[in-house]
Amino acid sequence: MNEHTLIHITQGSLRHMNPVTDNAILEAGRAAGIGKESLIIDAGAGNGTALILLAEAYGCAGYGIDIREDACRTATAAAADANLSDRLEFACGDAATALLPEGADLVIALGSVDCWGGPDEAIRGCAELAGENGSFLFGDRVWEGSRTPPEFAREWPEVRTLYELISAGREAGFVPTWLWHATPADWDGYESGIWTHTAAWLREHPDAPESAELSGYLEAIQDEYILFGREAVGWTMILFRPI
């Protein structure tokens, strides 16, 4: 099963495809000073939830890009339902290589480090998109402490500490000005959403060729989260402004 199909089945209908909340997104928008004249680029926009929330609350314009065609269709339809098609545009493509609008006031990259190949590369990419006058909101997993079991740490070499993420932003010429961290309840809600959607798909498609693989995947991610992930891994958002 390819990765896009897997994401579509397990997370495709979730409101947020990360353990974030509506309030956290809106707080980030306030911290970034988003207003009616602002332009936001969302790299890895998923179903468009973050851009729609910010456009509804602050009247801004936005451009979202995601590599999955089904997510782009969902985001475009959701913007139309919210009467925001005149201010929001969603395109299908690779955020790391696509030609994106210039002059963004805020670049968003939430859980989309794979676009650039890793968190360090993603922070540098966001800094380049933001330029001298824009800010960027970066969100990804972080280690919760220094005592992660080695067998688990080896499986997640792309996870950084909070200090390492902040250091990468500083090296790119930006300073952190706002921080948000997911609570255990936020994580549980997000993971439970994945479990629920995956189990529902398996019930509805018992004879599908992908069922055996997906069933094994569900058990593996549940064990991973319960045994190690819930205690060892957190999720954070950092707003970086240019120095």
C-alpha positions as CSV (number, residue, x, y, z in Angstrom):
1,M,0.0,0.0,0.0
2,N,1.5,3.4,-0.9
3,E,1.8,6.1,1.6
4,H,-0.8,8.4,0.2
5,T,-3.5,5.6,0.3
6,L,-2.5,4.8,3.8
7,I,-2.9,8.4,5.0
8,H,-6.2,8.7,3.1
9,I,-7.6,5.7,4.9
10,T,-6.2,6.4,8.4
11,Q,-6.3,10.2,8.6
12,G,-8.1,11.5,5.5
13,S,-11.3,12.6,7.3
14,L,-9.7,13.9,10.5
15,R,-10.2,17.6,11.1
16,H,-6.6,18.1,12.0
17,M,-3.9,15.7,10.8
18,N,-1.7,16.4,13.7
19,P,-2.5,16.7,17.5
20,V,-3.3,20.4,17.3
21,T,-6.5,22.2,18.2
22,D,-8.5,25.0,16.6
23,N,-7.6,27.3,19.5
24,A,-3.9,26.6,19.1
25,I,-4.0,27.5,15.4
26,L,-5.9,30.8,16.2
27,E,-3.5,31.7,19.0
28,A,-0.6,31.2,16.6
29,G,-2.4,33.5,14.1
30,R,-2.8,36.2,16.8
31,A,0.9,35.8,17.8
32,A,1.9,36.3,14.2
33,G,-0.2,39.4,13.8
34,I,-2.3,38.0,11.0
35,G,-4.9,40.5,9.6
36,K,-7.0,41.2,6.5
37,E,-4.0,42.2,4.4
38,S,-2.0,39.1,5.3
39,L,-1.0,36.2,3.0
40,I,-0.4,32.8,4.4
41,I,1.3,29.9,2.7
42,D,0.5,26.4,4.2
43,A,3.1,23.9,3.0
44,G,1.5,20.5,3.5
45,A,-2.0,21.9,4.0
46,G,-3.8,18.6,4.3
47,N,-7.6,19.1,4.4
48,G,-7.2,22.9,4.6
49,T,-8.4,23.2,8.2
50,A,-5.7,25.6,9.4
51,L,-6.0,28.1,6.5
52,I,-9.8,28.1,6.7
53,L,-9.7,28.8,10.5
54,L,-7.3,31.7,10.0
55,A,-9.2,33.1,7.1
56,E,-12.5,33.0,8.9
57,A,-11.0,34.6,12.1
58,Y,-8.7,37.2,10.6
59,G,-9.8,37.8,7.0
60,C,-6.5,36.8,5.5
61,A,-5.8,35.2,2.2
62,G,-4.0,31.9,1.8
63,Y,-2.4,29.5,-0.5
64,G,-2.2,25.8,0.5
65,I,-0.2,23.1,-1.2
66,D,-0.3,19.3,-0.5
67,I,1.1,16.4,-2.5
68,R,-2.1,14.3,-2.1
69,E,-4.7,15.0,-4.7
70,D,-7.6,13.8,-2.4
71,A,-6.5,16.3,0.3
72,C,-6.5,19.2,-2.2
73,R,-9.9,18.3,-3.4
74,T,-11.2,18.1,0.2
75,A,-9.6,21.4,1.1
76,T,-10.9,23.2,-2.0
77,A,-14.4,21.9,-1.3
78,A,-14.2,23.0,2.4
79,A,-13.1,26.5,1.4
80,A,-16.1,26.7,-1.0
81,D,-18.4,25.6,1.7
82,A,-17.0,28.3,4.0
83,N,-17.4,30.9,1.2
84,L,-13.7,31.5,1.1
85,S,-12.9,30.5,-2.4
86,D,-12.1,34.1,-3.3
87,R,-9.4,34.2,-0.6
88,L,-8.0,30.7,-0.4
89,E,-6.4,28.5,-3.1
90,F,-5.3,24.9,-2.8
91,A,-2.9,23.3,-5.2
92,C,-1.5,19.8,-5.5
93,G,2.2,19.6,-5.6
94,D,5.5,19.3,-3.7
95,A,6.0,22.2,-1.3
96,A,9.8,21.9,-1.5
97,T,10.0,22.3,-5.2
98,A,6.8,24.1,-6.3
99,L,6.7,27.7,-7.4
100,L,4.9,29.4,-4.5
101,P,3.5,32.9,-4.1
102,E,6.0,35.5,-2.9
103,G,5.6,38.0,-0.1
104,A,3.9,35.7,2.4
105,D,3.5,37.1,5.9
106,L,3.3,33.7,7.4
107,V,4.5,30.3,6.2
108,I,2.9,27.3,7.9
109,A,4.5,23.8,8.0
110,L,2.7,21.5,10.5
111,G,3.8,17.9,10.4
112,S,5.1,18.3,6.9
113,V,8.8,17.9,7.3
114,D,8.8,15.0,4.8
115,C,8.3,17.6,2.1
116,W,12.0,18.7,2.7
117,G,13.4,15.4,3.9
118,G,13.7,16.2,7.7
119,P,13.1,18.8,10.3
120,D,16.3,20.7,9.9
121,E,15.8,20.9,6.1
122,A,12.2,21.9,6.7
123,I,13.1,24.8,9.0
124,R,15.6,26.1,6.4
125,G,13.0,25.7,3.7
126,C,10.4,27.6,5.7
127,A,12.9,30.4,6.4
128,E,13.6,30.8,2.7
129,L,9.9,31.0,1.9
130,A,9.3,33.5,4.7
131,G,12.1,35.7,3.5
132,E,13.2,38.8,5.3
133,N,9.8,40.1,6.3
134,G,7.7,37.0,6.9
135,S,7.4,34.6,9.8
136,F,6.9,30.9,9.9
137,L,5.0,28.5,12.1
138,F,6.7,25.1,12.4
139,G,5.1,22.1,14.0
140,D,6.5,18.6,14.5
141,R,7.3,15.9,17.0
142,V,9.8,16.4,19.7
143,W,11.4,14.1,22.3
144,E,9.8,14.7,25.7
145,G,12.9,13.8,27.7
146,S,16.4,12.4,27.6
147,R,15.6,8.8,28.7
148,T,14.0,7.4,25.5
149,P,14.4,3.7,25.2
150,P,17.2,3.1,22.6
151,E,15.2,0.6,20.5
152,F,12.5,3.3,20.1
153,A,14.8,6.1,19.5
154,R,16.5,4.2,16.6
155,E,13.1,3.8,14.9
156,W,12.5,7.6,15.0
157,P,15.9,9.2,13.9
158,E,14.1,12.2,12.4
159,V,12.7,13.4,15.8
160,R,14.5,16.3,17.5
161,T,14.5,17.9,20.9
162,L,12.7,21.2,21.3
163,Y,16.1,22.9,21.8
164,E,17.4,21.4,18.5
165,L,14.4,22.8,16.6
166,I,14.7,26.2,18.2
167,S,18.5,26.2,17.4
168,A,17.8,25.3,13.8
169,G,15.4,28.3,13.5
170,R,18.0,30.6,15.1
171,E,20.7,29.4,12.6
172,A,18.3,30.3,9.8
173,G,18.2,33.9,11.1
174,F,14.9,33.7,13.0
175,V,14.0,34.0,16.7
176,P,11.2,32.0,18.4
177,T,8.4,34.2,19.7
178,W,5.6,31.9,20.6
179,L,5.4,28.2,21.7
180,W,2.6,25.7,22.0
181,H,2.8,22.1,23.2
182,A,0.2,19.4,22.7
183,T,-1.2,17.9,25.9
184,P,-1.5,14.2,26.5
185,A,-5.2,14.6,25.8
186,D,-4.5,16.2,22.5
187,W,-2.2,13.3,21.6
188,D,-4.8,10.7,22.7
189,G,-7.5,12.3,20.7
190,Y,-5.4,12.4,17.6
191,E,-4.2,8.8,17.9
192,S,-7.7,7.6,18.8
193,G,-9.0,9.3,15.6
194,I,-6.5,7.3,13.5
195,W,-7.4,4.1,15.3
196,T,-11.2,4.7,14.9
197,H,-10.9,5.5,11.2
198,T,-8.7,2.6,10.5
199,A,-10.8,0.1,12.4
200,A,-14.0,1.4,10.6
201,W,-12.3,0.9,7.2
202,L,-11.3,-2.6,8.1
203,R,-14.9,-3.4,9.2
204,E,-16.3,-2.0,6.0
205,H,-13.7,-3.7,3.7
206,P,-13.0,-7.2,5.2
207,D,-12.1,-8.8,1.9
208,A,-10.0,-5.9,0.5
209,P,-6.5,-6.9,-0.6
210,E,-5.1,-4.2,1.7
211,S,-6.9,-5.5,4.8
212,A,-4.2,-7.8,6.2
213,E,-1.5,-5.1,5.7
214,L,-3.7,-2.4,7.3
215,S,-4.6,-4.6,10.2
216,G,-1.0,-5.2,10.9
217,Y,-0.3,-1.5,10.6
218,L,-3.0,-0.6,13.1
219,E,-1.7,-3.1,15.7
220,A,1.9,-1.8,15.2
221,I,1.1,1.9,15.7
222,Q,-1.1,1.1,18.7
223,D,1.7,-0.9,20.3
224,E,4.2,1.8,19.4
225,Y,2.1,4.6,21.0
226,I,1.1,2.7,24.1
227,L,4.6,1.2,24.9
228,F,6.8,4.2,24.1
229,G,5.2,7.1,22.1
230,R,2.7,8.3,24.6
231,E,5.5,8.9,27.2
232,A,8.5,9.7,25.0
233,V,7.2,11.8,22.1
234,G,5.5,15.2,22.2
235,W,4.3,17.6,19.5
236,T,5.0,21.3,19.4
237,M,4.4,24.4,17.4
238,I,7.0,27.2,17.3
239,L,6.4,30.6,15.7
240,F,9.7,32.1,14.3
241,R,10.1,35.7,13.4
242,P,13.0,37.2,11.5
243,I,15.7,38.8,13.6
